């Protein structure tokens, strides 16, 4: 519980980052709303996703600075530019792991049935399983993003997902409260998705959705800060404790 108190305190002291993080997510939602079923607006969604990734990098970078005791003093824009591609890369790998099997199954169905559309039953299954897939993605990202920021700061590379999963298994006591917060984040995502319905992305985000997004963003950043502390503590324990590819230990 000490880890959670420290994480909540650190994020509360930088609550403006929570608002920025939530606004970047709502920007993607607004772009999806404006696009609707019109593919001509697709580039707008791409631009919103790029802004979201840059904002994620900037916010994560500043929280990482706080977690290591302020030994770095880079700006938000510095971290946003430095972490833009690494954040995209981690997102892409998580997307392949979580969504890849579903995409493969859908393509097999199309090839075997010859139908360009999916049956309503399959659409319903994908819709209702969305929050559970979101939870899987959140668990995979738990230590992957802290490691991503750490390695980028050192100019190193490593297997984000594999190293993050090994760290999750090696530190169950530290990970348990963070995982509970991720369940809460997934529950918030489920509330948003199931209330809005399958085509809810076409609607304009309302006040309730904005508040839910703010709450979810706060918890995500609390988890990131806590996970970063776990990564740093793990590395400080020495080479045997460090995740593969993590480089030399960090002294605190």
N, C-alpha and C positions, 0 to 999 in steps of 0.2 A: 504493500500500500504506500510505502515511502516513495517508490518510483512514480506512482500515479499522482501523489500530492506534488512532487517536484515538477512533473510534466504539466499538470493543470496550472500550477503557479507560473511556469515559464510561458505558457501560451496566453494566459490571462494578462500577463504583463505586456504582451505584444498582440493585443486583441485586434488591432488594425490589420494584422496579417490574416486573421480569420475572415474579416470582412472582405478583404481583397481576394482571398482564396474562394470564398462563396460567390462573389460577383463574377469571377472568371468562369465558374461553372454555370451560373445563370446566363452568361453571355452565350454559351454553347446552346443552352435551351432556347434562348430567343432566336438564335440563328436557325435552329431546327424548326421552330414555329414559323418563321418567315419562309423557310423553304417548303414546308408541307409536302405536297406531292409534286412540286415543280423542280425538276433537276437543274434548272437554270440558276438556282440559288445555292448549288452545291459548293461553289468556291467560297461563298460566304461562311458556310459551315466549316470548311477547311481552315479559313482564316481565324475563325473563333477557336478552333481546336489548337492552332498554333499559339494564339494568345494564352489559352488555358495552360499549355505546356510550359510556355515561358514564365507565366505567373507561378506555376507549381515549382519550377526550378528556383525562382527568386525567393519564394517563401521558404522552401526547404533549405536553401542555402543559408538564409538568415537564422533559421532555427538551429541548423547545424553549428553555426558560429556560436550561438548561445550555449549549445550542449557541450562544446569543447572548451568553454570558459572564456570565450572572446579572444582567443589567440589569433584569429583572423578578423580583419575589419573590412571586408569587401562589401560593395554596395548591392542593393537589390538588382540593379540592371546588370552588374557584373555576373552575379549568380544566374540570372535569367538567361543571359547569353551563353554562359559556360555550361549550363545544365540542360539547355533546350534539346539537343540531340540525345544525350544520355537518358533523359526522361522519356522521350519518344521511344527509344530502344527498349527500355524496360516495359513500357506500356505494350509495345508490339509483342514482346515475348510472352507476357501474361495473356494477351489477347489470343495468341496462337494456342496456348495451353488450355484456356477456358472455352473459347469459342470455336477453335479449330475443329474439334470432333463434331460439333453441331453442324458446322458448315459442310464438313465431309459427308455427314449423313443426309443433309438436304440435297446435296449434289447427286448422291447415289439415288435418292428418291426420284429426282427429276430425270435422271438417266434411265431408270427402270420404268417409270410411269409414262414418260413422254409428256407430262402435263407441266405447263409453265408456272402454275400456281400451287400452293400448298393447301392441303385439306384444312378445314377449320379446326379440327381436333388437334392437328399438329401445331397450328398457330397458337391455340390455347395452351398447349403444353409448354411451348417456348416462352409464352408470356408469363405464366404462373411460376416457371422455374427461374425467371430472370433474377430475382433477389438472391436465390441460393447460388447462382453462378457469380453474382456480385460478391457474395461472401467468400467464395473460393478465390476470386481475384484479390480481395482485400487481404486474405491470409497469405497469399503468395507475395504480396507487396510489402508485408510487415517489415521484414529486414532487408528486402531487396533495394528499396529506395535509400535507406540510410547507408548501405554499402555502396550504392551507386554514387551518392554525394561524396562519401569518404574517398573512394577510389579516384573520382574525378578531381578532387582537391589535391590528391597526391600525384596525379598524372598517370595512374595505373588503370589496368583493366582486370576484370574478373567475371566469373560465372554468377551473376546476381541472384538468379532464382535458386540454383543449386546451393550456393553458399548460404543464402537466406534460409532455405529449408533445413540445412544442417544446423544452423544456429538456433532455429526454432525447436528442433528436437533436443539440442544440447542444453537449452535453458528453459525447461518447461515451467519452472516456478516464476521466473521473470516474465515469461510470455503469457501466462494464464490471464492476468488482469488486462493486458493489452488485447488479447483475443476477445475477452468479454466486451470491451469497448467496440471492437470491430463487429461483433454480433449486433450491438446497438446501432451502429452505422448502417448495417444491412437492413435492420428493421425499419429505420427511417427511410431508406431507399425503397423498401417494400411498400411502406405507407404511401409514398409519393406515386409509385408506379401503379399499384392496385387501385388507388382512389381515382387516378386520372384515366385508367383504362388503356387498351392497346394503342389507341391513337392519341393519347394524352399529350404527346410531344407537339401536336399541332396547335394546342391551346396556348394562350398567353399565360406565363407564370403568374400566379396570384400571391397575395400576402402570405397565405398558409404555406405555400410551397417555398417561398423565400425564407420563412422562419425555419422550416425543416432543413433547408439547404444550409442555413447558417449553423444550426445545431450539429448537423452531420460534418460540416467542415471543421468546426471546433474539435470534435472528437477525433477526426482524422489527423489533425495537427498534433493533438495531445499524444496520440498513438505514435506518430512519427518521432516526436521528441523523446518519448520513452524508449522506443526501439533504438534510437540513436545512442542513448545512454547505455543500453544493453550491449550494443555493438562495441562501443568504446571500452566498457568494462571488460568485455570478453577479450579484446585485443590487449588490454593492459595486463591480462593474466599471463601473457607470454605466448610464444610461437605455437605451443601445443594446443592452446585454447583458441587460437585465432582461426576463423574460417578460411578455407583454402582460397588462395589468391588475394588475401587481405594485406600482404606485405608485412613490414615490421610492426611491432606493437606500438601503440600510442601511449605515451606517458601522460598521466593526469596529475 
